């Protein structure tokens, strides 16, 4: 069939055909070249415009970069000083420090050594803060004349200053005067060479008064690493040669610029408005000043950037841009010529072929492109064989694309709009809203009748497809998986309960009409075509959990219907481990019961998620065993029991075996702790029996002797001996006093030999324990 060509206006029929051909070809190449040049020159013009804006761009980049470094350093310093204030508050509230701050020098009162050690332990445990700026901090106590830090104790200045710590050119006497200086506010000393333990470098000294009961009892000494501040401030575009830091009073603490401290201090004072960026004249030169102040500490952080720095950068950037433009123009010109030839020649050839098809009639140039489009369209429409072949292939293409959506990740990088347009080109209705993949199992493998095979099974599949498509209007979205399973994509714009009811109704209708049992496995929901692969995988997982056809004809994947991840947060694990390490069986059972209720009862977890949960529980029990450490627990025995748990088939059996293992470990910990406590109390009782005549014997002294806290010893003693420490000591002393009374000793002699400082204390203790006074007890013995 000959195409129905549209009628066009002929040009000069008497023109020479060869000349006309050359003109047409020249116009084609000129038109293509003009199109490419237009696209190519637009970014070139934009680059030239950017060339004129470079100064503002570089200046803005410098401002953002430098201010970001200043903000970072300011916030870090504020956080550090806030932590320092918190440390000072903790120290001021600590009873040991309060007591120690008013005691005599420890070298003249050796009983205060234990107080110093307890204060040191308190600092080590409770008052740590980041070492970004300070390697260590010290507390100087005036009255005892000592230095304490989280890592060291110095009983006099000679052991501290010079051998361990120095600052600038200070002598030890100058240092003593500085530490004893009376002040009621924090102040800072300028950066200077200093030695802090094994470290040396430039440090700023932060001196903070230690105030107790309206009296300055000491000083907090915090060396702040100046190099750390400089490093944080030098993260911008410029070098670190122009950095300055000043305190709230405008005193310059760090100055790495070439300008004097007085000039920098005047620069800070001149910025009364608090501007963060400004131009300034500094000792005869123009500079850009970047500055920020802290509302918390009053610190000023600044950088001085010579204006010539931006100018130098501008020259470099402009030169690079010029070189780039020259190369781009040259390469673009070559590319335009090549593309013009490659793309213009096929167009020219097509036009020449069209001229031959139309008996050599020439047409106006700009009408040729529209004519070429209509020519090809008419040619395809008139080709009946090609159209029939395309229509015949469409069902196969649809099936292949549905398979790609469900199985092939090639669809995952496409947007919904792109995929929808392609579906429309295949005459498929695009789906919208929530989408889900559904696996359909219409007869169990062990129930396939011997006479239902081949074409008969395909006919059954078509019946099921028709029933589902009648409800969801998705006749183009089915895929055969094997003899008894189908997959399809549905629009699930409803609740899970409504969708379950619809699918169950289809299952019942198929059974009534055809006697077929159909089970649906619904994957996870998504608004994107690109997530259908994940939905299909989750529907297969639901099928693996319930592979047989049952009365329940609809199964949802865990992710689509309920929470698909197991419940075992870090807080629950910490409480479980703490319960095991303390031997608290009841607490461990409560945590395991919560885990069981949430995961086994409330959540329909997949086999994989349940296995992950059991692996976590097994790992927690091993963590507990390693944390216990010093008790007699056989690690190999625990590991063997964990291996036995892994061999169990039923998840319920696994959970019961895990619960039993946790109980066994708790009981082992409890028994071991009891044996250890009994051994400690036996040693304590023996020690009391040997030392009860010492008048200084007390709960705290015994606790120090056995290296445990007095509160823990008091609780342990009461649990093991069924009476408190003081009552036991009093009975021991009074028993000895009764024996001495029977021997006729005087009360003064008895008091000094049983551990009492006076006869009055003896009488009170004797009357409290026996109910009578010593003289009455002596008389009662004489009567006997």
Residue pairs with C-beta under 8 A, 6 or more apart in sequence:
1 382
1 384
2 382
3 375
3 378
3 379
3 382
4 378
4 382
5 357
5 358
5 375
5 378
6 371
6 374
8 361
8 363
8 364
8 367
8 371
9 363
9 364
10 361
10 362
10 363
11 20
11 362
11 363
11 364
15 362
17 360
20 362
21 352
24 348
24 351
24 362
24 365
24 368
25 348
27 365
28 344
28 347
28 348
28 351
29 340
29 341
29 344
29 348
31 344
32 339
32 340
32 343
32 344
32 347
33 336
33 337
33 340
33 344
36 335
36 336
36 339
36 340
37 336
40 332
40 335
40 336
44 325
44 328
44 329
44 332
47 321
47 324
47 325
47 328
48 325
50 57
50 321
51 318
51 321
51 322
54 314
54 317
54 318
54 321
55 310
55 314
58 310
58 313
58 314
58 317
59 288
59 310
61 237
62 236
62 237
62 238
62 288
62 305
62 309
62 310
63 277
63 290
65 235
65 236
65 237
66 236
66 237
66 238
66 290
66 303
66 305
67 276
67 277
67 290
67 292
68 235
68 236
69 232
69 233
69 234
69 235
69 236
69 303
70 233
70 276
70 290
70 291
70 292
70 301
70 302
70 303
71 292
72 232
72 235
73 229
73 232
73 233
73 301
74 292
74 293
74 294
74 299
74 301
76 132
76 133
76 232
77 133
77 229
77 294
77 297
77 299
77 301
78 294
78 296
78 297
80 129
80 130
80 132
80 133
80 134
80 224
81 206
81 296
81 297
82 296
83 129
83 130
84 129
84 137
84 206
84 208
84 220
84 222
86 129
87 127
87 129
87 137
87 220
88 208
88 210
88 220
90 126
90 127
91 97
91 122
91 123
91 127
91 139
91 210
91 220
92 98
92 210
92 211
92 212
94 119
94 122
96 115
96 118
96 119
96 122
97 119
97 122
97 139
98 212
99 115
100 112
100 115
100 116
100 119
100 141
100 144
101 141
101 143
101 144
101 210
101 212
101 217
101 218
102 143
102 212
102 217
103 109
103 112
103 115
103 143
103 144
104 112
104 143
104 144
105 143
105 144
105 145
105 146
106 112
106 113
106 116
106 144
106 146
106 155
107 155
107 156
112 144
114 704
116 144
116 146
116 148
116 153
117 153
119 148
120 148
120 149
120 150
120 153
123 139
123 148
123 149
123 150
124 150
124 151
127 150
128 150
132 225
132 228
133 224
133 225
133 228
133 229
134 222
134 223
134 224
134 225
135 196
135 197
135 199
135 223
135 225
136 149
136 150
136 151
136 152
136 196
136 197
136 223
137 149
137 150
137 220
137 221
137 222
137 223
138 147
138 148
138 149
138 160
138 165
138 220
138 221
138 222
139 147
139 148
139 149
139 210
139 218
139 219
139 220
139 221
140 146
140 147
140 179
140 210
140 218
140 219
140 220
140 221
141 147
141 148
141 210
141 217
141 218
142 180
142 216
142 217
142 218
143 217
145 155
145 156
145 157
146 153
146 154
146 155
146 156
147 153
147 154
147 157
147 160
147 221
148 154
151 197
152 164
152 197
154 160
154 164
157 172
157 175
157 176
158 172
161 170
161 172
161 175
161 176
162 172
164 195
164 197
165 194
165 195
165 196
165 197
165 223
166 194
166 195
167 175
167 189
167 192
167 194
167 203
167 205
167 223
168 192
168 193
168 194
170 178
178 207
179 219
179 221
180 219
181 207
181 219
182 216
183 207
183 209
183 216
184 209
184 211
184 216
185 209
186 206
186 207
186 208
186 209
187 207
187 247
188 204
188 205
188 206
188 207
188 247
188 251
188 253
189 204
189 205
189 207
189 253
190 204
190 251
190 252
190 253
190 254
191 202
191 203
191 204
191 226
191 253
191 254
192 202
192 203
193 200
193 201
193 202
194 200
194 201
194 202
194 203
194 205
194 223
196 203
196 223
201 225
201 226
201 227
202 225
202 226
202 227
203 223
203 224
203 225
203 226
204 223
204 224
204 226
204 229
204 245
204 253
204 254
205 221
205 222
205 223
205 224
206 220
206 221
206 222
206 223
206 224
207 219
207 220
207 221
208 219
208 220
208 222
209 216
209 218
209 219
209 220
210 216
210 217
210 218
210 219
210 220
211 217
226 253
226 254
229 245
229 254
230 240
230 243
230 254
230 256
231 240
233 240
233 243
233 245
233 301
233 303
234 240
234 243
236 290
236 303
237 305
237 309
237 313
238 303
238 305
238 309
240 256
241 256
241 257
241 258
242 256
242 257
242 258
242 287
242 303
242 304
242 305
242 306
243 254
243 255
243 256
243 257
243 302
243 303
243 304
244 252
244 254
244 255
244 256
244 257
244 264
244 268
244 300
244 301
244 302
244 303
244 304
245 252
245 253
245 254
245 299
245 300
245 301
245 302
246 252
246 253
246 264
246 265
246 268
246 299
246 300
246 302
247 253
247 297
247 298
247 299
247 300
248 297
248 298
248 299
249 298
250 265
250 268
250 269
250 300
251 265
252 261
252 264
252 265
255 261
255 264
257 264
257 304
259 267
259 282
259 283
259 304
260 283
263 282
263 283
264 302
267 280
267 282
267 289
267 302
268 291
268 300
268 302
270 280
271 278
271 289
271 291
274 293
275 291
276 290
276 291
276 292
277 288
277 289
277 290
277 291
278 288
278 289
278 291
279 286
279 287
279 288
279 289
279 307
280 286
280 287
280 289
281 287
282 304
285 306
286 306
286 307
287 304
287 305
287 306
287 307
288 304
288 305
288 306
288 307
288 310
289 302
289 303
289 304
289 305
290 302
290 303
290 305
291 300
291 301
291 302
291 303
292 300
292 301
292 302
293 299
293 300
293 301
294 300
294 301
347 372
350 372
351 368
351 372
354 368
354 371
354 372
354 375
355 361
355 362
357 375
363 371
380 386
380 387
381 387
394 426
394 427
397 426
398 426
398 428
398 476
399 479
401 422
401 423
401 426
402 476
402 477
402 478
402 479
402 489
403 479
404 410
404 411
405 411
405 419
405 489
405 529
405 532
405 533
406 437
406 479
406 487
406 489
406 532
406 533
406 536
407 533
407 536
408 533
409 533
411 419
411 529
411 530
411 532
411 533
412 530
412 533
413 530
414 529
414 530
416 527
416 528
416 529
419 430
419 529
420 430
423 429
423 430
424 430
426 476
428 476
428 477
429 473
429 476
431 474
431 477
431 489
431 490
431 491
431 529
432 491
433 491
433 492
433 493
433 527
434 491
434 492
434 493
434 525
434 526
434 527
435 489
435 490
435 491
435 492
435 525
435 526
435 527
435 528
435 529
435 531
435 532
435 535
436 489
436 490
436 492
436 522
436 523
436 524
436 525
436 526
436 535
436 539
436 560
437 487
437 488
437 489
437 523
437 532
437 535
437 536
437 538
437 539
438 487
438 488
438 489
438 490
438 503
438 520
438 521
438 522
438 523
438 539
439 481
439 485
439 486
439 487
439 520
439 521
439 523
439 536
439 539
439 540
439 542
439 543
440 464
440 468
440 485
440 486
440 487
440 488
440 518
440 519
440 520
440 521
441 484
441 485
441 518
441 519
441 521
441 543
441 547
441 549
442 460
442 461
442 464
442 484
442 485
442 486
442 510
442 516
442 517
442 518
442 519
443 460
443 484
443 516
443 517
443 549
444 484
444 517
444 547
444 548
444 549
445 484
447 517
447 549
448 483
448 484
452 460
457 483
457 484
460 514
460 516
461 480
461 486
463 510
463 513
463 514
463 516
464 486
464 510
464 516
464 518
465 475
465 478
465 486
465 488
467 506
467 509
467 510
468 474
468 478
468 488
468 490
468 506
469 475
469 478
471 502
471 506
472 488
472 490
472 491
473 491
474 488
474 489
474 490
474 491
477 488
477 489
477 490
478 486
478 487
478 488
479 486
479 487
479 488
480 486
481 487
485 543
487 536
487 539
489 532
492 499
492 522
492 525
494 502
496 556
496 560
496 561
499 522
500 554
500 556
503 520
503 522
503 553
503 554
504 553
504 554
506 518
506 520
507 517
507 518
507 519
507 520
507 553
507 554
508 553
510 516
510 518
511 517
511 518
517 549
517 553
518 549
518 553
519 546
519 549
519 550
519 552
519 553
519 554
519 555
520 553
520 554
520 555
521 539
521 540
521 542
521 543
521 546
521 555
521 556
521 557
522 539
522 542
522 554
522 555
522 556
522 557
522 560
522 561
523 534
523 535
523 536
523 537
523 538
523 539
523 542
523 557
523 560
524 531
524 534
524 535
524 538
524 557
524 559
524 560
525 535
525 560
526 532
526 534
526 535
535 557
535 560
538 557
538 558
538 559
538 560
539 557
541 557
541 558
541 606
541 608
542 555
542 556
542 557
542 558
543 555
544 607
545 555
545 606
545 607
546 552
546 555
556 562
557 564
558 564
558 603
558 604
558 605
558 606
558 609
561 604
562 603
562 604
563 603
564 605
564 606
564 609
565 609
566 599
566 603
566 605
566 609
566 610
566 612
566 613
566 616
567 595
567 598
567 599
567 603
568 595
568 599
568 613
568 616
568 617
572 591
572 594
572 595
573 616
573 620
575 587
575 591
576 588
576 591
576 592
576 620
576 624
576 662
577 620
577 623
577 624
577 627
578 584
578 587
579 585
579 587
579 588
579 591
579 666
580 588
580 621
580 624
580 628
580 662
580 665
580 666
580 669
581 624
581 627
581 628
581 669
582 669
582 673
583 666
583 667
583 668
583 669
583 670
583 671
583 672
583 673
584 666
584 670
585 663
585 666
585 667
585 670
588 662
588 663
588 666
589 659
589 662
589 663
592 658
592 659
592 662
595 613
595 617
596 655
599 605
599 610
599 613
600 651
600 652
600 655
605 613
607 651
610 651
614 645
614 646
614 651
614 654
614 655
614 658
617 658
618 642
618 645
618 646
618 658
621 638
621 642
621 658
621 661
621 662
621 665
622 638
622 639
622 642
624 665
625 633
625 635
625 638
625 665
626 635
628 669
631 668
631 669
631 672
631 673
632 668
632 672
633 665
633 668
633 669
633 672
638 661
638 665
641 657
641 661
642 661
644 657
645 654
645 657
645 658
645 661
648 654
648 657
677 716
677 719
677 720
678 720
680 706
680 708
680 716
681 716
681 717
681 720
681 721
683 706
684 702
684 706
684 713
684 717
685 721
685 728
687 702
687 705
687 706
688 697
688 702
688 728
688 729
688 732
689 732
691 697
692 729
692 732
692 733
692 736
692 754
692 755
693 733
693 736
693 753
693 754
693 755
694 755
695 755
695 756
695 757
697 729
697 755
699 710
699 713
699 714
699 725
699 726
700 710
702 713
702 725
703 709
703 710
703 712
703 713
706 713
713 725
714 724
714 725
717 724
717 725
717 728
718 724
718 725
721 728
730 765
730 768
730 769
731 769
733 754
733 755
733 756
733 765
734 754
734 765
734 766
734 769
734 770
736 753
736 754
737 750
737 754
737 762
737 766
737 774
738 770
738 777
740 749
740 750
740 753
740 754
741 750
741 774
741 777
741 778
741 781
742 781
745 753
747 759
747 762
747 763
747 774
748 759
750 762
750 774
751 757
751 758
751 759
751 761
751 762
754 762
756 762
756 765
762 774
763 773
763 774
766 772
766 773
766 774
766 777
767 773
770 777
772 780
